[in-house]
Amino acid sequence: MDTETLKLVGTSAVVSAIVGGLVTFLSQNRLLARKAQLDYELDAKKRLYEVVGPLRLQLLLAARDVVRRFQMHHKNNWNMNPKDYYVKSCIYRLLAPLAIGQLIEKQLSVVDFGVDKDAIGLLSFISSAERMLTGDDVLLNHPEVDWSSQKQHLFRDNLRAAALKLVVSESGKSSRLMSFAEFDASYELLDTEALKALAMIFKRCQNSLTENVIFWVRVTGYAYACAEYLKSRSGAALGFEERKLPIGEMIQATKDQHYISQLELYQQRLKSILSEGF
């Protein structure tokens, strides 16, 4: 073998060794990076479950209670006095999912929600629920909407303040949702600034929330969001039953032609709000 051939072989061997070493180095680095990512995600999911797991179940229970309370409200006459049980329990049930939502949002600085799609779904539900009760999406340009007062809805920040009244902060312990018994013992609705506007919406109705068309349309949308959340993977895994709302009946009970004539559009709008998430 001549000298030139030996040089060529030697050069090829060196290049092959260098390339092989580089490939091995890059492969090992990718494997190490992947392992580090998997270790991080596993640890993050563990911390997420520890912090948010109990709240996830509470949110499902609270969503179920919203659906149960309002799916038949339009069919009967009720005692609409805020000093009595029915209104007080209605307001507790309306606010409970939003209060739990604030407890979940508080954990954003503690855990990484990005590692769990179901956890992201929690935040999406919270955002959609607030939009149902405060945004203009469901109003379909109703000519009698009043944005200047809280007779048909609460302003978003005030709704959040009202929901926060259901949160108990105890020294040395995690904040939690108060029970209805605690809520009942703690507040007189008309004497509590954060709850008074919501209580007055009920009080202005004689027999049913359907008398306040705009607010009832919002509550229907909110109940729909809750019913859809019960269909989530978390809800199904925990055995929550699917609950169908009679949305057509609920809207027709207002006898408001603006909404009745646009019932299909209204239902499409509800679906759109949920699909947009946060």
C-alpha positions, 0 to 999 in steps of 0.5 A: 500500500503506497504512502498516499493510500495510507494517508487517505485511510488514516484520514478517513479513520480519524474522520469516522472516529470524530463523527462517531464520537460526535454522534454518540455525544449528541445522542447521550445529551439528547437522552440526558435532556429527555430524561431531565424533562421526564423527571421534571414533568413527573415531579411537576405532575406530582406536585400539581396533583397534591395541590390541585387534586382535591380542588378538582373534585370540589369544582366538579361537585360545585358544578354539579350543584349549579346544574341541579339547582337551576335546571328546573328553576324556570318551572316553578315559583320560588321564595325570592327573599334573600333573607331566606334559605332558597336565595341564600343557597342559590347564591352559595351555589352560584359562587362556589365554582368561582371561589374554587376557581380562585383557589386554583388560580392562586396555585399558578405561582406554586405549580406548573399547570402546563404539564397536565392538559386536564389542569389547563382545562380547569383554568379554561372552565373558570374563564368561560364561567366568568364570561357567561356571567359578565361578558357580552358574548351571550347577550346577542345585542339585546336592546335592553342591556344595562351596562351602567348598573348591576341589576342584570349582572355583576361587574367582573371584579365585583363577581370575583369579590363576591366569590372570594367571600366563600374562601376561608383563610386560616393561619398556617393552613391552606385557604379553602372553600367554606361550607354552606353552613359556614356561609349561612352563619357568616353573612346576611346577604343584604348587609354584606357589601360584596354580596348585596348586589347579587342578592338584590337581583334575586329580590327584584324578582317576585317568583323566578329569575326568569323575570330578569331576562338578561341575568337568567340568560347568563345563569343558563349559560353558566349552568351549561358551562358547568354541565359541560365540565361534568363531561370532562375526562376528570368528571368521567374518571370520577363517575360524574353523570352527564347532565343535559340542560333543557336550554330551549325551555329555560330560554323560552321561559323568559318569553323574550322574543329577542332570545327565543327568535335567536335560540339556535344562535344563543346555543352556538354562542355558548359552545363558542365561549367554551371552545375558546377557553381562556 
